[in-house]
């Protein structure tokens, strides 16, 4: 099938492109290269042994979006990753997030409607749940007020998709990610954000590699087991495979509703300090870290109930936390040799 992947040279996107190619899909990648580099395309192709169709395109340019779909006929589905994704940055620059995460979604959906693209997978987030009342969190848990503009864009994005799936022939699966980490086993692709990392694990690996002087832990006074925040960390390859399962469900017309939502995590919560200790144990690298004040917008703890994804999608996370951290460190070491 012909599948368009927006943000396909990014962290999650690149791993998903590899997984899609492995299943025999023809992949068309759109990326504006704002948080990645063009050499990721070559690395994807070296892993899969297959070419991808790449277009450098800014989805905020509405005319360019329509021109793209006008020149790429018979698209079977869209997987939409392209978005700004850092909680802290969204608090500092909310308008960037509302423009980049919502306008681009609207333009894509307008193009899908005009060019009759019926299948759409949305890159959502566990941030839509806000600070949860009970754990583990299920898809039926109350969606509370978001704690950041980033989380709010994911909530609004899902609301837009509900309305569109009700208004015209569009079948949607929204995957609510927890915290993707790790890298491909080849160490050819992994998480390498432009500038200072906003996520924990790349900051850990860059600190271990001497790129960053010190890792900051934002708070050790939360009412958790060790006082630090708790998250559900999932291997990015597992997450990529969830997209393939979701696409299969859409293409096979197995969906029970025009929009379905699935949590994608491991079902296990791990604290920031536990991550640090696990990394040190797996890699035998001592980390220089410092406890500082809490960070605005951070949820105290959240982890998934993955029953629905396990039973309905037939998907389950395979990799352990140790696998994730070992692969992330292997990736970091590999890119520093280049």
C-alpha positions in Angstrom: 0.0 0.0 0.0 1.0 3.6 -0.5 1.5 5.3 2.9 2.4 8.9 3.5 4.4 9.4 6.7 4.8 13.0 7.9 7.8 13.6 10.1 9.2 10.4 8.7 12.8 11.3 9.2 12.2 12.0 12.9 12.8 9.7 15.8 9.6 7.7 15.9 8.9 8.3 12.2 12.1 6.8 11.0 11.7 3.6 13.0 8.1 3.3 11.8 9.2 3.8 8.1 11.6 0.8 8.6 8.7 -1.3 10.1 6.4 -0.3 7.2 8.9 -1.2 4.6 9.5 -4.5 6.3 5.8 -5.3 5.8 6.1 -4.4 2.1 4.4 -1.0 2.1 5.6 1.8 -0.3 6.5 4.7 1.9 6.3 8.4 1.0 8.0 10.6 3.6 7.3 14.3 4.2 9.6 16.2 6.6 10.7 19.8 7.0 14.0 18.8 8.5 13.5 21.1 11.5 14.4 18.5 14.0 16.3 15.9 12.0 18.8 15.7 9.1 18.6 14.4 5.6 21.1 11.6 6.2 18.5 9.7 8.1 16.9 8.9 4.7 20.1 7.0 3.7 20.2 5.2 7.0 16.6 4.1 6.7 17.3 2.8 3.2 20.5 1.0 4.4 18.5 -0.8 7.1 15.6 -1.8 4.9 17.4 -2.2 1.6 14.5 -0.3 0.0 14.1 3.3 -1.3 11.7 5.8 0.2 10.1 8.6 -1.6 11.1 11.8 0.2 9.8 15.3 -0.1 11.1 18.3 2.0 7.9 20.1 2.8 6.7 22.5 5.5 3.1 21.4 6.4 2.3 24.9 7.6 2.3 25.9 3.9 -1.3 24.9 2.9 -0.8 25.3 -0.8 2.3 23.1 -0.7 0.3 20.4 1.2 -2.4 20.4 -1.5 0.1 20.4 -4.3 1.8 17.3 -2.7 -1.4 15.3 -2.6 -2.4 16.5 -6.1 0.9 15.0 -7.4 0.7 11.8 -5.3 -2.5 10.0 -6.3 -4.0 6.8 -4.7 -2.6 7.2 -1.3 -4.0 4.5 1.0 -3.2 6.1 4.3 -1.4 8.8 6.3 0.6 8.4 9.5 1.0 11.9 11.0 4.1 12.3 13.2 5.1 15.9 12.3 4.7 18.1 15.3 6.6 20.0 17.9 6.8 17.8 21.0 8.5 19.3 24.1 6.4 20.1 27.1 8.8 22.7 28.5 9.3 24.5 25.2 5.6 24.6 24.7 5.2 26.5 27.9 7.8 29.0 26.7 6.5 29.3 23.2 2.8 28.2 23.0 2.0 29.9 19.8 4.7 27.9 18.0 2.9 24.7 19.2 -0.6 25.8 18.3 0.5 26.8 14.8 2.7 23.8 14.1 0.6 21.1 15.7 -2.9 22.2 14.8 -2.7 24.1 11.5 -0.7 21.3 9.9 -3.3 18.8 11.1 -6.1 20.8 9.6 -4.3 21.2 6.2 -3.6 17.5 6.1 -7.2 16.6 6.9 -8.5 19.0 4.2 -6.2 17.3 1.7 -7.3 13.8 2.8 -10.9 14.9 2.3 -10.3 16.4 -1.1 -8.2 13.5 -2.4 -10.2 10.8 -0.7 -7.6 9.4 1.6 -9.6 7.3 4.0 -7.1 6.0 6.6 -5.4 8.2 9.2 -3.2 7.4 12.2 -2.6 10.2 14.6 0.5 10.5 16.8 -1.1 11.4 20.1 0.3 11.3 23.7 -0.4 10.3 27.2 -0.3 14.0 28.0 -4.0 14.1 27.0 -4.8 12.6 30.4 -3.2 15.3 32.4 -2.5 14.3 36.0 -4.3 11.0 36.4 -6.7 10.2 39.2 -6.0 6.5 39.1 -3.3 4.2 37.7 -2.7 2.4 35.4 -4.6 4.7 33.0 -7.0 3.3 30.5 -8.4 4.7 27.2 -11.7 5.4 29.0 -10.0 7.5 31.7 -11.2 11.1 31.9 -9.3 13.5 29.7 -8.4 16.3 32.1 -7.2 19.8 31.5 -3.7 19.5 29.9 -0.8 20.6 31.9 1.0 22.2 28.9 0.2 23.7 25.5 1.8 20.6 23.9 -0.6 18.3 25.7 -3.5 20.7 24.8 -2.6 20.4 21.1 -2.9 16.7 21.3 -6.3 17.0 23.0 -7.5 19.5 20.5 -6.1 17.3 17.7 -8.1 14.3 18.8 -11.2 16.5 19.0 -10.6 17.7 15.4 -10.3 14.1 14.3 -13.5 13.0 16.1 -15.4 15.8 14.2 -13.8 14.9 10.9 -14.4 11.2 11.2 -18.0 11.9 12.0 -18.4 14.4 9.1 -16.8 12.6 6.2 -15.5 9.2 5.2 -12.3 9.1 7.4 -11.2 6.2 9.6 -8.8 7.2 12.4 -6.7 5.5 15.0 -5.2 7.7 17.6 -2.2 6.1 19.3 -1.5 7.7 22.7 2.2 7.2 23.3 3.8 7.0 26.6 7.6 7.6 26.7 9.5 6.2 23.7 13.2 5.5 24.2 15.9 3.4 22.7 17.2 2.9 19.1 17.2 0.5 16.3 19.3 -2.6 16.8 21.5 -1.5 13.9 22.4 1.7 15.7 21.9 3.4 12.4 18.8 5.4 13.6 17.9 6.6 17.0 17.0 9.8 19.0 19.2 12.7 18.0 17.3 16.0 18.5 18.6 19.2 17.1 20.1 21.3 19.9 19.7 20.5 23.6 17.6 17.3 24.2 14.2 17.9 25.7 13.8 14.2 26.6 15.4 12.3 29.4 17.3 9.4 27.7 19.1 11.4 25.0 20.2 13.8 27.8 21.4 10.8 29.8 23.4 9.3 26.8 24.9 12.7 25.9 25.9 13.3 29.5 27.6 9.8 29.6 29.3 10.6 26.3 30.6 13.9 27.6 28.5 16.1 25.3 26.5 17.5 28.3 28.3 18.4 31.5 25.5 17.4 33.9 22.0 15.8 33.9 19.3 17.7 35.8 16.7 15.7 37.7 13.6 17.9 38.1 12.4 17.2 41.6 12.9 14.5 44.2 10.1 15.6 46.5 7.1 14.1 44.6 5.0 11.6 46.6 6.5 8.6 44.6 8.7 5.7 45.7 11.9 7.8 45.4 10.5 11.3 45.0 11.2 11.6 41.2 8.6 11.5 38.4 7.4 8.2 37.1 6.8 7.4 33.4 6.1 4.4 31.2 9.1 4.0 29.0 8.6 2.0 25.7 11.1 0.9 23.1 10.7 2.9 20.0 10.8 -0.2 17.9 7.8 -1.6 19.8 6.1 1.7 19.2 6.8 1.5 15.5 5.3 -1.9 15.3 2.1 -0.6 17.0 1.7 1.7 14.0 2.0 -1.2 11.6 -0.7 -3.1 13.6 -2.9 0.0 13.6 -2.5 0.4 9.8 -3.4 -3.2 9.2 -6.6 -2.7 11.2 -7.6 0.3 9.1 -6.7 -1.3 5.8 -8.5 -4.5 6.7 -11.6 -2.4 7.8 -11.6 -4.1 11.2 -12.3 -0.9 13.1 -15.5 -0.9 15.1 -15.7 2.9 15.2 -14.7 5.7 12.8 -12.1 6.8 15.5 -10.4 4.4 17.9 -7.9 5.2 20.6 -5.2 3.0 21.9 -2.6 3.4 24.7 0.9 2.4 23.6 3.1 1.7 26.5 4.5 -1.2 28.6 2.1 -1.0 31.6 5.0 -0.4 34.0 6.0 2.8 35.7 9.7 3.7 36.2 11.0 6.7 38.0 13.7 9.1 36.7 16.1 8.0 39.4 15.4 4.3 38.5 16.2 5.1 34.9 19.5 6.6 35.9 20.5 3.6 38.1 19.4 1.2 35.3 21.5 3.0 32.7 24.5 3.0 35.0 24.1 -0.7 35.6 23.6 -1.7 32.0 26.4 0.5 30.5 28.8 0.7 33.5 28.8 4.5 32.9 28.7 6.7 35.9 26.3 9.7 35.4 26.9 13.2 36.7 23.5 14.3 37.8 22.0 16.9 40.1 18.6 17.2 41.8 16.9 20.6 41.0 13.5 22.1 41.5 10.4 20.7 39.9 9.8 21.7 36.3 6.5 23.4 35.4 4.1 21.3 33.3 5.4 17.9 34.5 2.9 15.2 35.5 3.9 13.4 38.7 3.3 9.9 37.5 1.6 8.1 34.7 1.7 4.6 33.1 -0.5 2.7 30.8 -3.1 0.0 30.9 -2.3 -1.7 27.6 -5.1 -4.3 27.7 -6.9 -2.8 24.7 -3.9 -2.6 22.5 -2.9 -6.1 23.5 -6.3 -7.7 22.8 -7.7 -5.5 20.0 -4.6 -4.6 18.0 -2.8 -7.9 18.8 0.2 -5.8 19.9 2.4 -6.0 23.0 5.7 -4.4 24.0 8.5 -6.9 23.6 11.6 -5.1 24.9 12.7 -4.6 28.5 13.9 -1.3 30.0 17.4 -2.7 29.9 17.1 -3.4 26.2 16.0 0.2 25.6 18.9 1.7 27.5 21.5 -0.6 26.0 20.3 0.3 22.5 20.2 4.0 23.3 23.8 3.9 24.5 24.9 1.8 21.5 23.3 4.4 19.2 25.0 7.3 21.1 28.4 5.6 20.8 27.9 4.9 17.1 27.0 8.5 16.2 30.0 9.9 18.1 32.3 7.7 15.9 31.0 9.3 12.7 
